[in-house]
Amino acid sequence: MIHYHGTPITPISALYELAGRNFCVSHARPDDMRRVAAIASSFMLDNGAFSKFKRGYKTDWNSYYAFCEEWLYPGAWAVIPDVIDAGSQEQDALIREWPHGHRGAPVWHMDEPIHRLVRLTEQWPRVCIGSTAEYWVVMSEIWQRRMDEAWTELNKHHRFTPNIHMLRGMQLSGERWPFGSVDSTDVARNHKSRDLTALQMAERWDKVQCPARYQPVPHEQLELR
């Protein structure tokens, strides 16, 4: 399981403490892009849809395509454009327009049909999962039930666990769903306000792994957060 630490991380000295780790750089905040490319073990490029959704901004996808064209180094990958709380047809249209092939990963939103998630995992080497308004509270009962439904269906269609990335999902490290990778801006946002350095926070996250296979839990045993 790979933990991608969101940027920008300030001061710059704190970012350099994390040299050799994995990073997430958003098109909405590309401040650290050159530094990350120089020090990262690997990195992912985020399309900035979540940040712009919260602010009510529209995304210039051609600008994002150009950003990816410049920075899709070997080992790097990008989140294919998506629109939060839009329909499946609009999401699929954005996937068809994506110009960089399997260097990108499409997004399945939790309010979309699960058969779309299955289809995406059959067509793409990596698929992202994103929360939506209906499933906004991670680890709530409704969120856990939906995630269990998704992984139960994935198990039926895949001999091996598909490569799933959970967007903004660092807190799910160590939980029962077998994510291949997660990202979060926890280190960037909180390292100044806690008794841990940025490096200590990253080390704490990176040590916690998800299982290799999904094992369902009876819903009466759900632990709510």
C-alpha positions as CSV (number, residue, x, y, z in Angstrom):
1,M,0.0,0.0,0.0
2,I,1.4,3.4,-1.0
3,H,0.7,6.5,1.0
4,Y,0.8,9.7,-1.1
5,H,1.3,12.8,1.0
6,G,-0.4,15.9,-0.3
7,T,1.3,19.1,-1.1
8,P,2.2,22.0,-0.8
9,I,4.1,21.4,2.4
10,T,5.6,24.3,4.2
11,P,8.2,25.4,5.1
12,I,10.3,23.9,2.3
13,S,12.6,22.4,4.8
14,A,9.7,20.2,6.0
15,L,9.1,19.0,2.5
16,Y,12.7,18.1,2.0
17,E,12.6,16.1,5.3
18,L,10.3,13.7,3.3
19,A,12.7,13.1,0.5
20,G,12.3,9.6,-0.9
21,R,8.6,9.3,0.1
22,N,5.5,9.4,-2.2
23,F,3.6,12.6,-2.9
24,C,0.4,13.9,-4.3
25,V,0.5,17.2,-6.2
26,S,-2.8,18.8,-7.1
27,H,-3.4,20.8,-10.3
28,A,-5.1,23.3,-8.0
29,R,-1.9,23.8,-6.0
30,P,1.1,22.9,-8.0
31,D,3.5,25.0,-5.8
32,D,5.8,22.1,-4.9
33,M,5.8,20.3,-8.3
34,R,9.4,20.8,-9.3
35,R,10.7,20.0,-5.8
36,V,8.5,16.8,-5.6
37,A,9.8,15.6,-9.0
38,A,13.3,16.0,-7.7
39,I,13.0,14.2,-4.4
40,A,10.0,11.8,-4.6
41,S,10.1,8.0,-4.8
42,S,6.9,8.4,-6.8
43,F,4.1,10.9,-7.1
44,M,0.5,11.2,-8.3
45,L,-1.1,14.2,-10.0
46,D,-4.5,15.1,-8.8
47,N,-6.9,16.9,-11.1
48,G,-8.0,19.4,-8.4
49,A,-11.7,18.6,-8.9
50,F,-12.4,18.3,-5.1
51,S,-10.7,21.6,-4.2
52,K,-12.4,23.4,-7.0
53,F,-15.8,21.8,-6.2
54,K,-15.6,23.2,-2.7
55,R,-14.9,26.7,-4.1
56,G,-17.4,26.5,-6.9
57,Y,-14.7,26.9,-9.5
58,K,-14.6,25.2,-13.0
59,T,-11.5,23.3,-14.2
60,D,-9.7,24.0,-17.4
61,W,-9.1,20.5,-18.5
62,N,-6.8,21.4,-21.4
63,S,-4.6,23.1,-18.8
64,Y,-4.6,19.9,-16.7
65,Y,-3.8,17.8,-19.8
66,A,-0.7,20.0,-20.4
67,F,0.3,19.8,-16.8
68,C,0.2,16.0,-17.0
69,E,2.1,16.0,-20.3
70,E,4.9,17.8,-18.6
71,W,5.1,15.9,-15.3
72,L,4.0,12.3,-16.0
73,Y,7.5,11.0,-15.2
74,P,8.2,7.2,-15.1
75,G,6.4,5.8,-12.1
76,A,4.0,8.7,-11.9
77,W,0.3,8.6,-12.7
78,A,-2.6,11.1,-12.8
79,V,-6.3,11.2,-11.8
80,I,-8.4,11.4,-14.9
81,P,-10.8,14.4,-14.9
82,D,-14.0,13.9,-13.0
83,V,-17.0,16.0,-11.9
84,I,-18.2,15.5,-8.3
85,D,-21.9,14.7,-8.1
86,A,-22.3,14.4,-11.9
87,G,-23.8,11.4,-13.7
88,S,-22.0,8.4,-15.0
89,Q,-22.4,9.5,-18.6
90,E,-20.6,12.8,-18.0
91,Q,-17.8,10.9,-16.1
92,D,-17.4,8.4,-18.9
93,A,-17.2,11.2,-21.5
94,L,-14.3,12.8,-19.6
95,I,-12.5,9.4,-19.6
96,R,-12.9,9.1,-23.4
97,E,-11.4,12.6,-23.8
98,W,-8.3,11.7,-21.6
99,P,-5.2,11.9,-23.9
100,H,-2.6,10.1,-21.8
101,G,-3.9,6.5,-21.8
102,H,-3.2,4.2,-18.9
103,R,-0.9,6.8,-17.3
104,G,-4.2,8.0,-15.8
105,A,-6.7,6.4,-13.4
106,P,-10.5,7.0,-13.7
107,V,-12.7,7.9,-10.7
108,W,-15.7,5.9,-9.5
109,H,-17.9,8.0,-7.2
110,M,-19.7,6.1,-4.4
111,D,-23.1,7.2,-5.5
112,E,-22.7,5.7,-8.9
113,P,-23.7,2.2,-9.9
114,I,-21.3,-0.5,-8.6
115,H,-21.4,-2.2,-12.0
116,R,-19.6,0.9,-13.4
117,L,-16.8,0.4,-10.8
118,V,-16.5,-3.3,-11.9
119,R,-16.3,-2.2,-15.5
120,L,-13.6,0.4,-14.8
121,T,-11.5,-2.2,-12.9
122,E,-11.7,-4.5,-15.9
123,Q,-10.6,-1.8,-18.3
124,W,-8.0,0.1,-16.3
125,P,-4.9,-1.0,-14.3
126,R,-5.8,1.5,-11.5
127,V,-9.1,3.0,-10.4
128,C,-9.8,5.7,-7.9
129,I,-12.7,5.9,-5.5
130,G,-14.1,9.2,-4.4
131,S,-16.7,10.1,-1.7
132,T,-19.8,12.1,-2.7
133,A,-22.4,14.2,-0.9
134,E,-24.5,11.1,0.0
135,Y,-21.4,9.3,1.4
136,W,-19.4,12.3,2.7
137,V,-18.7,11.1,6.2
138,V,-16.0,8.5,5.9
139,M,-16.5,5.5,8.3
140,S,-20.2,6.4,8.9
141,E,-22.5,3.4,8.8
142,I,-23.9,4.3,5.4
143,W,-20.3,4.9,4.0
144,Q,-19.1,1.5,5.4
145,R,-22.1,-0.4,4.0
146,R,-21.6,1.1,0.6
147,M,-17.9,0.4,0.6
148,D,-18.6,-3.2,1.7
149,E,-21.1,-3.6,-1.2
150,A,-18.5,-2.3,-3.7
151,W,-15.7,-4.7,-2.5
152,T,-18.0,-7.7,-2.3
153,E,-18.9,-7.2,-5.9
154,L,-15.2,-6.6,-6.9
155,N,-14.3,-9.9,-5.2
156,K,-16.8,-11.7,-7.4
157,H,-15.2,-10.4,-10.6
158,H,-11.5,-10.5,-9.8
159,R,-9.2,-13.4,-9.0
160,F,-6.7,-10.9,-7.6
161,T,-7.4,-7.7,-5.7
162,P,-7.7,-4.9,-8.2
163,N,-5.5,-1.8,-7.8
164,I,-7.8,0.7,-6.1
165,H,-6.8,4.2,-4.9
166,M,-8.9,5.9,-2.2
167,L,-9.0,9.6,-2.8
168,R,-8.4,11.6,0.5
169,G,-8.3,8.2,2.2
170,M,-5.3,8.2,4.4
171,Q,-7.4,7.6,7.5
172,L,-8.4,4.2,6.0
173,S,-4.9,2.9,6.4
174,G,-5.2,-0.3,8.4
175,E,-9.0,-0.7,7.8
176,R,-10.5,-3.9,6.2
177,W,-10.6,-2.6,2.6
178,P,-7.6,-3.6,0.5
179,F,-6.7,-0.3,-1.1
180,G,-3.5,-0.3,-3.1
181,S,-2.9,3.4,-2.3
182,V,-4.4,6.4,-0.5
183,D,-3.6,10.1,-0.3
184,S,-4.2,12.9,2.2
185,T,-3.0,16.4,3.1
186,D,-2.8,15.5,6.8
187,V,0.9,16.1,7.0
188,A,0.8,19.3,5.1
189,R,-2.1,20.7,7.2
190,N,-1.3,19.5,10.6
191,H,2.5,19.0,11.1
192,K,2.9,22.5,12.6
193,S,0.1,22.1,15.1
194,R,1.1,18.7,16.6
195,D,4.0,17.5,18.7
196,L,5.3,15.5,15.6
197,T,7.5,16.7,12.8
198,A,6.4,16.2,9.2
199,L,8.7,13.3,8.9
200,Q,7.4,11.6,12.1
201,M,3.8,12.0,10.8
202,A,4.7,10.5,7.4
203,E,6.5,7.6,9.1
204,R,3.5,6.9,11.3
205,W,1.2,6.8,8.3
206,D,3.5,4.8,6.0
207,K,3.9,2.0,8.6
208,V,0.1,1.2,8.5
209,Q,-1.0,-1.1,5.8
210,C,-4.3,-2.5,4.5
211,P,-4.9,-6.2,4.0
212,A,-4.2,-7.9,0.7
213,R,-7.8,-9.3,0.4
214,Y,-11.2,-8.0,1.4
215,Q,-12.8,-9.8,4.3
216,P,-16.4,-8.7,5.1
217,V,-17.5,-7.8,8.6
218,P,-21.1,-8.4,9.8
219,H,-22.8,-5.1,9.9
220,E,-23.8,-5.4,13.5
221,Q,-20.1,-5.3,14.3
222,L,-19.4,-2.1,12.4
223,E,-17.2,0.4,14.3
224,L,-18.5,3.9,13.6
225,R,-16.2,7.0,13.6
